[in-house]
């Protein structure tokens, strides 16, 4: 009886480890694909608006956007060059409220105020 109990316990632990590992890997895949998709949206936004991306990085905070409306969005801090070679800085929110980033091409920009 003890050997059977040990086998059931071992199998249960193994299943728990496999389940936790699977959940972790799926979460990592989702994050990586979301960031990749946001990068594509950002590059498309720059191309459509005739900007050259000089520098961009993902923000860990919502920047000038309302944190409640930044859900499902990825925000980048950007520096762009326009066709006249002028440079501007701001933030681009990739995605839209309530819609997973896989199903939208929306990008919204808020420019840094010039001094």
C-alpha positions in Angstrom: 0.0 0.0 0.0 2.8 2.4 0.8 4.5 1.9 -2.6 1.3 2.6 -4.4 0.8 5.8 -2.3 4.3 6.9 -3.1 3.8 6.3 -6.8 0.6 8.4 -6.7 2.3 11.2 -4.8 5.2 11.1 -7.2 2.9 11.2 -10.2 0.9 14.1 -8.7 4.1 16.1 -8.0 5.4 15.4 -11.5 2.1 16.6 -13.1 2.2 19.7 -10.9 5.7 20.5 -12.1 4.8 19.9 -15.7 1.7 22.1 -15.4 3.6 25.0 -13.6 6.4 24.8 -16.2 3.9 24.9 -19.1 2.1 27.9 -17.6 5.4 29.7 -17.1 6.5 29.0 -20.7 3.2 30.0 -22.2 3.3 33.3 -20.3 6.9 34.0 -21.5 5.8 33.2 -25.1 2.8 35.6 -24.8 5.0 38.4 -23.4 7.6 37.9 -26.1 5.0 37.8 -28.9 3.2 40.9 -27.5 6.5 42.9 -27.4 7.3 41.8 -30.9 3.9 42.7 -32.2 4.2 46.1 -30.5 7.5 46.7 -32.2 5.8 45.9 -35.6 3.0 48.4 -34.8 5.6 51.1 -33.8 7.6 50.6 -37.0 4.5 50.7 -39.2 3.4 53.9 -37.4 6.7 55.5 -38.1 6.7 54.5 -41.7 3.1 55.7 -42.3 3.9 59.1 -40.7 7.2 59.5 -42.6 9.3 59.3 -39.4 12.7 57.7 -39.0 13.0 56.0 -35.6 16.2 57.4 -34.1 15.7 55.7 -30.7 13.0 53.7 -29.0 12.7 51.7 -25.9 9.8 50.0 -24.1 8.5 51.8 -21.0 7.9 50.0 -17.8 5.4 52.7 -16.8 2.5 54.3 -18.8 4.3 57.6 -19.5 1.8 60.4 -20.1 -1.1 57.9 -20.8 -3.7 57.1 -18.2 -2.7 53.8 -16.5 -6.3 52.7 -16.6 -6.4 53.0 -20.4 -3.0 51.5 -21.0 -4.2 47.9 -20.2 -3.3 45.5 -23.1 -1.0 48.2 -24.5 2.7 48.5 -24.8 4.2 52.0 -24.5 7.5 53.1 -26.1 9.6 56.2 -25.4 10.6 57.4 -28.9 12.9 59.9 -30.6 12.0 60.3 -34.3 13.4 62.4 -37.2 10.9 63.9 -39.7 11.6 64.4 -43.4 12.9 67.9 -42.8 15.5 66.4 -40.4 13.9 67.8 -37.3 13.8 65.6 -34.2 11.0 65.1 -31.7 10.6 63.0 -28.6 7.5 61.4 -27.2 5.6 58.3 -26.3 3.8 55.9 -28.5 1.1 53.6 -27.1 0.7 50.5 -29.3 -2.6 48.7 -28.9 -6.0 49.9 -27.8 -8.2 49.7 -24.7 -9.7 46.3 -24.0 -8.3 44.7 -27.3 -5.4 42.3 -27.1 -2.4 43.7 -29.1 -2.7 40.8 -31.5 -6.0 42.1 -32.9 -5.1 45.8 -33.4 -2.8 48.1 -35.4 -3.6 51.2 -33.4 -0.8 53.5 -32.3 -1.3 56.8 -30.4 1.4 59.3 -29.9 1.9 62.0 -27.2 4.7 64.4 -27.9 7.0 65.8 -25.4 6.5 69.5 -25.0 9.2 71.7 -26.6 11.0 74.1 -24.4 
